[in-house]
Amino acid sequence: MLVTGSSSGIGKATAALLAESGWVVYASARRPETLGALTDLGCRALALDVTDEASMRAAVAVVEEDHGAVGVLVNNAGFSQSGALEQVDMADARRQFETNVFGPARLTQLVLPAMRAQGWGKVVNIGSMGGRLTFPGGGYYHATKYALEALSDALRFEVAGFGIDVVLVEPGFIRTGFAAAAAAGMSGQSAEGDDPYREFTAGVLASTTGVYDRGLLARLGGEPDDVARAVREAITTSRPKARYPVTASARLLGGLRAVLPDRAWDSLMARSFVQPGRRRG
Ligand SMILES: NC(=O)c1ccc[n+]([C@@H]2O[C@H](COP(=O)([O-])OP(=O)(O)OC[C@H]3O[C@@H](n4cnc5c(N)ncnc54)[C@H](OP(=O)(O)O)[C@@H]3O)[C@@H](O)[C@H]2O)c1
């Protein structure tokens, strides 16, 4: 099995759990020197940047050389480019799609021929509850996760006849390096003068980290191991479900979004986020 983004969080936990469960795991990262703890568990370390074609080809070639095909691909690498839609630089928005959408799509293209040839394979996409609902300040991130939902649905149909399963794992709030990375890369923080999004951005920044630490939603969140166990369940069951929401936060908020009218969802968001441009007083 090949796991992307194994340097931390969900990818690291998944590679570790599956190696401990007896799978041959190729743990990959942009900086393979971050994979020491996983190689100690028996994982093989590979350099893999999902925005780099040559790097993706080389990683897949190593696994195919050793085993004929990648049996299980876990598309996990990803991050959130947060910020008000108006203020995110388009180069950053494109980078967001390169990593979260085109990377996994291209890697999937690269592994499919050998999976088809052997008549067996599994593609696990780490989506998000954020592929079914949207928080203000996360427009580009959510757009990538909605895209992953659509790609997974199309692919599931297209490759089922070749013996290949496609599964979406949809984590809720999981305590990893994700929030810190999102906070560090958030657009609009350095805006000066009469920035109309100043208060909004500050609120998004506070909730990006706070939601994992405090309050009801933090209690309904989970750990990377919860996601790793869902991945293991998805790849060991003979007939996997199309989607595996992980944690109560994903089930609760996903369910709520599915039943609430759009305006009601917006009102709910207005209780947690400062609305830009809205006069107060
Ligand atoms: N944590 C949550 O609450 C949550 C919820 C729903 C979904 N998810 C999804 O879960 C996945 C893993 O996130 P996480 O929570 O485990 O966060 P994390 O701890 O920040 O891990 C993200 C991983 O992605 C890697 N990565 C980023 N850009 C990459 C690239 N171009 N090529 C290869 N690897 C790259 C990072 O590697 P570097 O060390 O090289 O930066 C890191 O290993 C993401 O797809 C995320 O959207 C997370």
The ligand as a MOL file (V3000), in Angstrom:
LIG
                    3D

  0  0  0     0  0            999 V3000
M  V30 BEGIN CTAB
M  V30 COUNTS 48 52 0 0 0
M  V30 BEGIN ATOM
M  V30 1 N -7.2350 17.2570 10.6620 0
M  V30 2 C -8.4970 17.4060 10.3040 0
M  V30 3 O -9.3130 17.9240 11.0680 0
M  V30 4 C -8.9600 16.9100 8.9580 0
M  V30 5 C -10.3380 16.8180 8.7370 0
M  V30 6 C -10.8030 16.3710 7.5130 0
M  V30 7 C -9.9020 16.0050 6.5320 0
M  V30 8 N -8.5690 16.1130 6.7590 0 CHG=1
M  V30 9 C -7.6540 15.7320 5.6720 0
M  V30 10 O -6.7250 14.7830 6.1120 0
M  V30 11 C -5.5630 14.8440 5.3140 0
M  V30 12 C -4.3320 14.8190 6.2000 0
M  V30 13 O -4.3110 15.9770 7.0060 0
M  V30 14 P -3.8520 15.9450 8.5360 0
M  V30 15 O -5.0030 16.3530 9.3480 0
M  V30 16 O -3.1550 14.7040 8.8710 0 CHG=-1
M  V30 17 O -2.8510 17.2120 8.5230 0
M  V30 18 P -1.2650 17.3220 8.6660 0
M  V30 19 O -0.8390 16.7220 9.9480 0
M  V30 20 O -0.9690 18.7520 8.3890 0
M  V30 21 O -0.7090 16.4140 7.4880 0
M  V30 22 C -0.8030 16.8020 6.1380 0
M  V30 23 C 0.1630 15.9950 5.3300 0
M  V30 24 O 0.0640 16.3440 3.9350 0
M  V30 25 C 1.3600 16.5460 3.4480 0
M  V30 26 N 1.4300 17.3770 2.2540 0
M  V30 27 C 1.0160 18.6550 2.0640 0
M  V30 28 N 1.2800 19.0410 0.8150 0
M  V30 29 C 1.8630 17.9710 0.1880 0
M  V30 30 C 2.3680 17.7260 -1.1220 0
M  V30 31 N 2.3560 18.6710 -2.0910 0
M  V30 32 N 2.8790 16.4870 -1.4180 0
M  V30 33 C 2.9270 15.5350 -0.4710 0
M  V30 34 N 2.4850 15.7160 0.7950 0
M  V30 35 C 1.9630 16.9180 1.1070 0
M  V30 36 C 2.1320 17.1350 4.6120 0
M  V30 37 O 3.5070 16.9770 4.3740 0
M  V30 38 P 4.6470 18.0350 4.8070 0
M  V30 39 O 5.0970 17.5670 6.1610 0
M  V30 40 O 5.6910 17.8580 3.7590 0
M  V30 41 O 4.0320 19.3960 4.8070 0
M  V30 42 C 1.6140 16.2450 5.7460 0
M  V30 43 O 2.2660 15.0040 5.7560 0
M  V30 44 C -5.6990 16.1040 4.4490 0
M  V30 45 O -6.1000 15.7310 3.1350 0
M  V30 46 C -6.8100 16.8730 5.1370 0
M  V30 47 O -7.5280 17.6900 4.2350 0
M  V30 48 C -8.0720 16.5570 7.9410 0
M  V30 END ATOM
M  V30 BEGIN BOND
M  V30 1 1 1 2
M  V30 2 2 2 3
M  V30 3 1 2 4
M  V30 4 1 4 5
M  V30 5 2 4 48
M  V30 6 2 5 6
M  V30 7 1 6 7
M  V30 8 2 7 8
M  V30 9 1 8 9
M  V30 10 1 8 48
M  V30 11 1 9 10
M  V30 12 1 9 46
M  V30 13 1 10 11
M  V30 14 1 11 12
M  V30 15 1 11 44
M  V30 16 1 12 13
M  V30 17 1 13 14
M  V30 18 2 14 15
M  V30 19 1 14 16
M  V30 20 1 14 17
M  V30 21 1 17 18
M  V30 22 2 18 19
M  V30 23 1 18 20
M  V30 24 1 18 21
M  V30 25 1 21 22
M  V30 26 1 22 23
M  V30 27 1 23 24
M  V30 28 1 23 42
M  V30 29 1 24 25
M  V30 30 1 25 26
M  V30 31 1 25 36
M  V30 32 1 26 27
M  V30 33 1 26 35
M  V30 34 2 27 28
M  V30 35 1 28 29
M  V30 36 1 29 30
M  V30 37 2 29 35
M  V30 38 1 30 31
M  V30 39 2 30 32
M  V30 40 1 32 33
M  V30 41 2 33 34
M  V30 42 1 34 35
M  V30 43 1 36 37
M  V30 44 1 36 42
M  V30 45 1 37 38
M  V30 46 2 38 39
M  V30 47 1 38 40
M  V30 48 1 38 41
M  V30 49 1 42 43
M  V30 50 1 44 45
M  V30 51 1 44 46
M  V30 52 1 46 47
M  V30 END BOND
M  V30 END CTAB
M  END
